[in-house]
Amino acid sequence: MIEEKQIPNEYVSIRNTWLKGIEDCRKAISQMAIVEAGSDKKSIDVAGARTIVYTVDALDLSLVNYGEALIEHDVEQWKKQYYYPKNDEIWKRKKKRKPGTTKFAGFPDIDNEEEEEDLSITQKWYRSAKLSKKLYRQIIHVLNKYNMLFENAPTGFSNVILEEVKEE
C-alpha cells in the first residue's frame, strides 16, 4: 500500500517564493523588447537590462538548501566557477592606450595596438543581462534537478536527461 505524505508547509512556502521569482524573471526577460526609435530608447533598454539583472539576483537571493537538496550550494558553486569571473570581466575598467605610448616604466609599446576600449555603460548592462539569463537557466536547472518545481515528481519521463548550462 502506497502512503501519501503531506507536503511540509515550509516547502510549500519556499516553493511558492521560487515560483513567483521565476515568473518575475520570465516577465522581465520577455519585456526586454525593442522600443521605437527615439531619444529615450537607450535609457529604456538599459532599464530593461537592469531589471533582468536585479530580478534574477532577487531569485538567487531567495535560494536556500532544503534537506538534502543543496540548491543554494550548487548554484553558488556554478557562480564561483562561471558567473563571478564573467561579471568581473564585464565591469572592470580598461584604460585606453594609444599606439606608441609608454607601456611599462619607460619601455615604448612596440605592438602598435590599442588596448580594448572601455565598454559603454549600456554595453555593460546588456552583457550583465545576458549573463543573468544564464544564471536564471542554471537556477532553473538546479531546482529541477532536485524536483523542487513540482508538487509531485513527474512520472513517465524516464528517458529525460538533465544537462547543466554549458559555458560558451
N, C-alpha and C positions, 0 to 999 in steps of 0.2 A: 504494500500500500504506500503510495507516494503522499507525503505530508507537505501541505503548503505552509510556507513560513511567512510570517508578517515582515514586511519591509520596514527596517528601523526608521523612525521619524527623522533622525539626524541625516540619514542617507537621502531621504526624500527632500529635505531642506537643501542640502548641498547640491543634489542633482538639479533641483529647480533653479538654483542660483546659476549653475553652469549652463543650463539650457537657455536661460534668459540672456546670459552673457554671450552665448553662441549666436543667438538671434540678433542681438545688438551688433555683433561683429559682422554678421551676414548683411545686415541693413547698411552699415557704414561702408562696407566694401562695394555693395551694389549701387549705392548712391553716389559713388565717385564717378559721376558722369561728365561727359564733355559739355561744357557750358557755351552758349553762344558767344561769339567773339565780342569783346567789349573791354572796357578799362578794368572791370572787376574780375575778369576771367582768372588771372593768376592768383589773386587773393582767395577766390572761391575754391580753385583747385588745391591750393596749399591747405586751406581749411579742411577740405575733404581728406587729404593725405594725413593731416594731423589727427583728424577724427579716427581714422583707421588705426593709427599708431596707439592713440590713447585708449581706444575701445578694446583692442587686443591686449594692451597692458592691464586693463581692468579685469579682463577674463583671466589672464595669467595670475594676477594677484589673488584671485578667488580660489585657485587650485590648492588642495590640501591632500595629504596622504590619507587614505581611508582603509583601515585594517591592513591587509596585505597588498593593497593596491597602492603602489608607490608613485602616484600621479605627479605630485609636485617634484619629487626627486628625479623622475625620468625626464620631465620637461626641463628642469634646471640643468641636468647633465647635457642635454642637447643644446641648451642655450650657451653653456660654457664652451662647448666644442665648436659651435657654428655661429650662433646669434651674436654673442658679445664681440668676437673678433670682427665680424662683418659690420656691426653697428659702429664700432670704434673706427673702422676704416672709412665709413661714410662721414662721420662727424669730426675727424681730425682735421686740423687746419694745415694746408700746404702753402708754402711760400713760393711765389713765382720768382724765378731767377732768369735773367736774360742771358743769352749766349755770350761767352767771353768774359763773364764776371767771375769774381773770385769765389771758389768753392770752399776750400779749407785753408786756413792760415797762410794766405799769400799764394797758393797754387792756382793758376788760371784754369778755367773749365775748358778742357780740350775737346769735350764731346760735342760742343756747339748745339746741344739740345736743351730745350726749355723743360723744366720740371712741369708736371701736370698742374694746370691752374686749379685754384681753389674752386670747388663746386659752389654754385649759387645756392642760396637757402631753399629755393624752390626745388632744385635737383636733389638736395639732401633730404627734404621731406618726402619727395617721390620715392627715392631709394629706401628710405626708412619704412614707408608704407608697404613697399614690395617685400621687404624683409619681415615686416609684421605679418603679412599674409602667410609667409612660410611658417612663422611661429604659430599662427592660428591653425594651419594644417597640422602641425606637429601636436598641438594640444588636442585636436580632434582625434588624431591617431592614437595618442596615449589614452584618452578617455575611452575610445572604442576598444583598445587593447584589453582594458580591464572591465569591459562591458558596463561602463558607467553611464552610457547614453540611453539605456533601455531599462524599462521596469523589469522585464524578464530577459534572459539571454535569448537571442534569436535562435530559431531551430530551422533545420532543413537546408542549411548552407555549409555543409561540411567541406566543400571544395574551395571556400573562400580563404585566401591567403592575405594576411595583413602585412603591409610593407611600410617601412619607415620613409619619411620625407627625405629624398636624396638631395645631396649638395650639388649645385650646378656649377 
